[in-house]
Amino acid sequence: MLGGGPVRLAERTVVVTGAAGGIGRAIALRCAAEGARVAVTDVQAAALERVGVELGAGHLAAACDVTDSDALSAMIERVEAELGPVDVFFANAGVAIGEDPVDTPGEVWDRAFAVNVRAHVLAARRLLPGWLDRGEGYFVATASAAGLLTQIGSAPYAVTKHAAVGFAEWLSVTYGDRGLRVSCLCPMGVRTAMTAGDGLAERVVKGAGALLEPEQVADAVITAIESEQFLILPHPEVLTFFQRKAMDYERWLAGMRRLQARTETG
Ligand SMILES: NC(=O)c1ccc[n+]([C@@H]2O[C@H](COP(=O)([O-])OP(=O)(O)OC[C@H]3O[C@@H](n4cnc5c(N)ncnc54)[C@H](O)[C@@H]3O)[C@@H](O)[C@H]2O)c1
């Protein structure tokens, strides 16, 4: 049972979305090492298959677009049939797309909302009834430090990650006393395909602090889950920045404008 004491992943059924590489793959492999039965999903079928091979027997790789409600439901049904009811769902798939609102087409905004926010809503809608019946369940949203602070260079990323934090927060407030546990992962830079480019947003991310390895993030996630901590901050300084923002919003905005100016010219 998840309810009650510290959460252990052994013998749990875990789903990780966006697990063809990067943070999702690292979380999946770490959960398997903890003894969980792991299902991984992603739109990148070939890379996902390779993660399935790394996971080995007793786990499942099932490609799916998490923005497609029917496909998501079918994937979860398959997981339930083959591995058992889902105990922990990592809504980790994400896209870092779009820049300035003037140059970013509507379709890009729609996709950012669909993957970074609406997919979390679809998963919660599918899983919550079962979790509330059983009185237990764990939803882990991968947002970003951009969801607590901002993302210089990408309005869609900053906005959708704030929304992901808002949704996770809402779930915790609403269902936290009915057995649902919720955590929200908010890293700064992590060395994955997402930070491989050299656009403005990528430069800011790589200049903002340590560029962590996905495995370090997975370690932070497992530790936070075991202690049922809402905010998962693999870069601890994010808490200080977040506190500064809350303490003096005007000063924080002025500081961020300076950072924006430095990054554009640098
Ligand atoms: N890398 C960083 O610096 C960083 C920092 C903070 C937060 N994040 C977040 O971490 C999460 C994982 O990103 P990552 O850094 O490992 O990069 P990544 O690009 O390796 O992983 C994202 C994965 O999501 C998958 N995906 C995208 N759309 C999907 C869809 N519709 N259905 C299913 N899968 C889909 C992609 O195929 C990809 O494999 C994302 O939510 C990202 O926003 C990353």
The ligand as an ORCA input file, in Angstrom:
! r2SCAN-3c Opt
* xyz 0 1
  N      16.575     19.192    -19.807
  C      16.311     20.214    -19.000
  O      17.153     21.100    -18.771
  C      14.975     20.309    -18.312
  C      14.842     21.229    -17.268
  C      13.615     21.336    -16.626
  C      12.559     20.526    -16.999
  N      12.715     19.643    -18.027
  C      11.546     18.814    -18.387
  O      11.895     17.448    -18.228
  C      11.044     16.647    -19.057
  C      11.903     15.658    -19.811
  O      12.726     16.374    -20.735
  P      14.221     15.963    -21.084
  O      15.089     17.062    -20.660
  O      14.491     14.587    -20.609
  O      14.206     16.057    -22.674
  P      13.855     14.991    -23.791
  O      13.545     15.766    -25.010
  O      14.910     13.947    -23.834
  O      12.534     14.276    -23.231
  C      11.221     14.676    -23.540
  C      10.523     13.470    -24.114
  O       9.129     13.737    -24.257
  C       8.704     13.063    -25.427
  N       7.443     13.598    -25.913
  C       7.225     14.817    -26.473
  N       5.944     14.913    -26.853
  C       5.338     13.752    -26.511
  C       4.021     13.255    -26.655
  N       3.055     13.997    -27.234
  N       3.735     12.013    -26.200
  C       4.712     11.250    -25.642
  N       5.982     11.662    -25.489
  C       6.286     12.898    -25.922
  C       9.854     13.296    -26.408
  O       9.803     12.396    -27.509
  C      11.072     13.111    -25.520
  O      11.546     11.785    -25.525
  C      10.278     17.635    -19.941
  O       8.973     17.809    -19.416
  C      11.081     18.904    -19.813
  O      10.312     20.050    -20.061
  C      13.896     19.505    -18.680
*
